[in-house]
Amino acid sequence: PTDEEINEIFLKRYKMSKEELQGMADKMGIQLNNLCYLKQEFDAYDEDRSGYIDVKELKGLLEKLGEELSEEELDQAFRELDSDGSGEIEFFEFVEWFTSED
């Protein structure tokens, strides 16, 4: 991704510098371009552009990323991801979970 795309996708939205973003990518053990790819996919399912997705949106996103989960696995994944019980998942929570899955 270009610096402009990174700026558009993350920096404006999360009020962070490129260095901070790179730091988060490093911490999660993911390449910056992969992080950008996941963000674009995440945003495609975040229909109201809230920065959060619900369980239905999560299912679509995971299928797009090639993850086949049963309803039970999906519910469990959502419960793990939705640590604060808000009924929604934030992007960085999703990436942390997605990248830690084997």
C-alpha positions as CSV (number, residue, x, y, z in Angstrom):
1,P,0.0,0.0,0.0
2,T,1.1,3.6,-0.6
3,D,1.6,6.0,2.2
4,E,-1.5,7.8,1.0
5,E,-3.6,4.6,1.4
6,I,-2.1,3.9,4.8
7,N,-3.0,7.4,5.8
8,E,-6.5,7.1,4.5
9,I,-7.2,3.6,6.0
10,F,-5.5,4.1,9.4
11,L,-3.8,7.2,10.4
12,K,-6.7,9.6,10.0
13,R,-9.2,7.2,11.5
14,Y,-7.2,6.1,14.5
15,K,-5.2,9.4,15.0
16,M,-1.9,7.5,15.0
17,S,1.4,8.0,13.3
18,K,2.8,5.6,10.7
19,E,5.5,4.7,13.3
20,E,2.8,3.8,15.8
21,L,1.0,1.7,13.2
22,Q,4.2,-0.1,12.3
23,G,4.8,-0.7,16.1
24,M,1.4,-2.3,16.4
25,A,2.0,-4.5,13.3
26,D,5.3,-5.6,14.8
27,K,3.7,-6.3,18.1
28,M,1.1,-8.5,16.4
29,G,3.8,-10.1,14.2
30,I,2.1,-9.0,11.0
31,Q,3.4,-7.2,7.9
32,L,2.1,-3.7,7.5
33,N,0.8,-4.5,4.0
34,N,-1.1,-7.5,5.5
35,L,-2.6,-5.3,8.2
36,C,-3.8,-2.9,5.4
37,Y,-5.3,-5.8,3.5
38,L,-7.2,-7.0,6.6
39,K,-8.4,-3.5,7.3
40,Q,-9.7,-3.1,3.7
41,E,-11.5,-6.5,4.1
42,F,-12.8,-5.6,7.5
43,D,-14.1,-2.2,6.2
44,A,-15.9,-4.0,3.4
45,Y,-18.0,-5.9,6.0
46,D,-18.3,-2.9,8.4
47,E,-21.4,-1.7,6.5
48,D,-22.1,1.3,8.7
49,R,-18.4,2.3,8.9
50,S,-18.5,2.3,12.7
51,G,-15.1,0.7,13.0
52,Y,-16.8,-2.3,14.5
53,I,-18.4,-5.5,13.1
54,D,-21.1,-7.7,14.6
55,V,-21.3,-11.5,14.5
56,K,-23.1,-11.6,11.1
57,E,-20.4,-9.3,9.6
58,L,-17.7,-11.4,11.2
59,K,-19.0,-14.5,9.6
60,G,-18.9,-12.9,6.1
61,L,-15.4,-11.6,6.7
62,L,-14.0,-14.9,7.9
63,E,-15.6,-16.7,4.9
64,K,-14.0,-14.1,2.6
65,L,-10.6,-14.8,4.2
66,G,-11.0,-18.5,3.7
67,E,-12.0,-19.5,7.2
68,E,-14.8,-22.0,7.4
69,L,-16.4,-21.9,10.9
70,S,-19.4,-23.8,12.1
71,E,-22.1,-21.7,13.9
72,E,-20.7,-23.0,17.2
73,E,-17.1,-22.1,16.4
74,L,-18.3,-18.7,15.1
75,D,-20.2,-18.0,18.4
76,Q,-17.1,-19.1,20.4
77,A,-14.8,-16.9,18.3
78,F,-17.2,-14.0,18.7
79,R,-17.3,-14.4,22.5
80,E,-13.5,-14.5,22.6
81,L,-13.3,-11.4,20.4
82,D,-16.0,-9.4,22.1
83,S,-14.1,-9.3,25.4
84,D,-16.1,-6.3,26.7
85,G,-19.5,-7.8,25.8
86,S,-20.5,-4.9,23.6
87,G,-21.8,-7.2,20.8
88,E,-19.3,-5.7,18.4
89,I,-15.6,-6.3,17.5
90,E,-13.0,-3.6,16.9
91,F,-10.5,-4.0,14.1
92,F,-7.4,-4.4,16.2
93,E,-9.1,-7.0,18.4
94,F,-10.0,-8.9,15.3
95,V,-6.4,-8.8,13.9
96,E,-4.9,-9.9,17.2
97,W,-7.3,-12.9,17.3
98,F,-6.9,-13.7,13.6
99,T,-3.1,-13.6,13.6
100,S,-2.9,-15.7,16.8
101,E,-5.1,-18.5,15.3
102,D,-3.2,-21.5,14.0
